[in-house]
Amino acid sequence: MSRLGKFCTSTALVGMLAVSPALADPLAEALGLGRAALPEEIAAWDVAVMPDGRGLPEGSGDVWDGEDLWIDHCAACHGDFAEGAGVWPPIVGGAGSLTDVRPLKTVESYWPYLSTVWDYVNRSMPFGAAQTLETDEVYAITAYILFSAGLVDDDFELNQDNFTEIRLPNEDGFYIDDREEVEFPVFTQEPCMSDCRDEVTIVARATDLGVTPEFPVIRNLYSDMLSREDEVEESQEDAAAEPGTGPEGVEFASLSPEMLAAGESAWRQCRSCHQIGDGARNAAGPQLNDIVNATAAHVDGFRYSPAFEEARDDGLVWDAETLDAFLENPAGLIPRNRM
Amino acid sequence: MTERPEAKGGTSRRAFLRTAGLAAGGAVVGAGAARAVTPDPLITEVQPWAMFLGEGVDATPYGMPIHFEDHVVRRNVEWLTADPVASINFTPIHALDGTITPQGCAFERHHSGAIELSKEDYRLMITGLVEKPLVFTFGDLMRMPRITRTAFCECAANSGMEWGGAQLNAVQFTHGMIHNMEYTGVSLRTLLNEAGVKPEGTWIYVEGADASSNGRSIPMEKALDDCMIAFTANGEALRMEHGYPVRLVVPGWEGNLWVKWLRRIGVHDGPMESREETSKYTDLMPDGRARKWTWAMHAKSVITAPSPQMPIGHGPGPMVISGLAWSGLGKIARVDVSLDGGANWQTARLAGEPGDKALTRFYVDHQWNGEPMYLQSRAIDETGYVQPTKDQLREFRGVNSIYHNNGIQTWYVNEHGEAENVEIG
């Protein structure tokens, strides 16, 4: 284990850091990097609020102001009465539903601390315009949520002094992770290796619900798929019957992105001899700018084969049909050419 | 489901052979070595790639996977969340192997979208119960002693849609809220030491620079144990979607704690009880009360292939059963695999030395007889914790706790080699 690792596991670490930064490990000594945070900077970023109210700034807001702010900033997603809208979460309601088949977890039914509401509205809301509310506005919106939850009257004003008098109904509804004590005795037993259960039956299938998004299935090619002639021939017929697979139907006007991409890919075979685009020059083959609708062997300065010069003299023009025929079978269209 | 689009290019002969293969896929074509009927033109004919030149060195200054692999991407389950900027997607674990997750397909979870924050504009502040509240630039962090480690990051809600029964028919969706990367950065201990933690500082509170400023509380003991801030993953800068330029790494603990775009570490004498650790990431139990601070991700495993997205596709004979195992409590000690829904188990072969709180790859080299299978895997970690069945979990937790579902997954594989997500009784 590295020195770093040993240091990590030291249980005395908290004390070391706090009391005596200059112990034997050089890492315990501060490096002196960074700079002191200024009070204004701390005030700007250190705004979190604890359940006992520490961190709350001075301010106040009442239910009536809160309602106006709510309509402007919150209701579009959370409903006029904080009951939720569309796919966005309700903020109130659901009291007593936590043992239901479909529990509704809201500030009213589930959240343990009001400080969490204040802090979340202050730091993270409104969605898409976070950290734009004034302190008094946050107090007012929090007051309106409390009113919508039936926890305060409509004349209620929330401020930093009465804040901790408000307790949310589910404050005692939480307890610290006890999985180790409760579950581990069962989940650390030596597992069975053979004859562990009776016959298996399927009791639920994901496909019955039909909520899985579409996805491509990955199928590899295996040699044993290619070893039966009848299947190969049958599939050949299928492939031939499939529309759109042959070059016959191709027209320039109907070029699809897929076909362009395929052409770009196929172009890799051509570019060892031909150039195209800005600055294209003749190489082993002529540069191909403006090839479409040009007469064959039209590029100045390229030494064409006699066969190509003959084709030019015969008036061969590169259109979709002739290009296709030439690329399909160069020697078929222009015998003895050098491509 | 849709078949994967045929690869671009190739000769017509090649295309027809591929089609033949697809048509025969799943059919049982008989055991024994395959025998060629006609010479394979891929061998007897000179292929384009053997004649012509490939791309030059600068064709792609930063490379993407070859287009044949363009189906290996993150996918979203749109109905899960209200808006893509406060949502999650899933790592294509069915199509990956080994243990490291490439950043480009590692799942994303944002609360207010992935933000652009440059290294120049980055500031990290340490406040609260410290001797010296400090501000660091990104450059300052680069001058501190640096560490590298690999860790998995799993969303606490991974497999959360399966509490009520088999729901999503793909391992990408049932188990893909996880990634595993090698991080480089600075230990939290080094950072906190710069500021000097006061004796009463028993918790830290970490928050991000994005609009959600997702904040979480972490006990000081964990902060000083193995937490770090990371600026690289898998050797290169973090991706924007994973918190560029700096995120928190909390090995073994739920992904929500791994605050991205980390901008502040507050030192306090108690937890902040933020929205993300009260209304969310608490586990509602059958009695209506809820567990809180369930940070650790317990031992879990899943077979990634065969699975619904990766059917067997060939006949009886040799095949590889491949999967992932992990534990937030330490290293994986053993993985068992069952072919019959948990009646009989065999111990899988682990690929490489298991890492602490990191993904471990396992394999079973299997001779398939062509009969249906109920595939399961069961992880056991170095603490002796044995991955439970889903029903065992439900006995303790009911079906409404959303988070921390590490129950054993069952894939039913039929005689054609096709796999589906089932629950068995």
Interface residues (C-beta under 8 A of the other chain):
Chain A: L4 F7 C8 T9 L13 V14 G15 L17 A18 V19 P21 L27 A28 A30 L31 G32 L33 G34 R35 A36 A37 E41 I42 W45 D46 A48 V49 M50 P51 G86 V87 W88 L98 T99 P103 K105 V107 Y110 W111 P112 Y113 S115 T116 D119 Y120 R123 S124 F127 G128 A130 Q131 G173 F174 Y175 I176 D177 D178 R179 V182 E183 F184 V186 F187 T188 Q189 E190 P191 C192 M193 S194 D195 C196 R197 D198 V200 T201 I202 V203 A204 R205 A206 T207 L209 V211 T212 P213 E214 F215 P216 V217 I218 R219 N220 L221 Y222 S223 D224 M225 L226 S227 R228 E229 E231 V232 E234 S235 Q236 D238 A239 T245 E258 A261 A262 S265 A266 R268 Q269 C270 R271 S272
Chain B: M1 T2 E3 R4 P5 K8 G9 A15 F16 L17 R18 T19 A20 G21 L22 A23 A24 G25 A27 V29 G30 A34 R35 A36 V37 T38 D40 P48 M51 F52 L53 G54 E55 H67 H71 R75 N76 V77 E78 W79 A82 D83 A86 H94 A95 H111 S112 M125 I126 T127 G128 K132 P133 L134 V135 F136 T137 D140 R143 M144 P145 I147 G165 A166 Q167 L168 N169 A170 Q172 F173 S187 R189 T190 L192 N193 E194 G196 V197 K198 P199 G201 T202 Y205 E207 A211 S212 S213 N214 G215 M220 E221 L224 D225 D226 R263 R264 G266 H268 G270 M272 E273 S274 R275 T278 S279 T282 L284 P286 D287 G288 R289 A290 R291 K292 W293 T294 W295 A296 H298 P308 Q309 M310 P311 G313 H314 G315 G317 D336 D340 G341 G342 A343 N344 W345 Y374 R378 I380 T383 G384 Y385 V386 Q387 P388 Q392 F396 N400 Y412 E420 N421 V422 E423 I424 G425
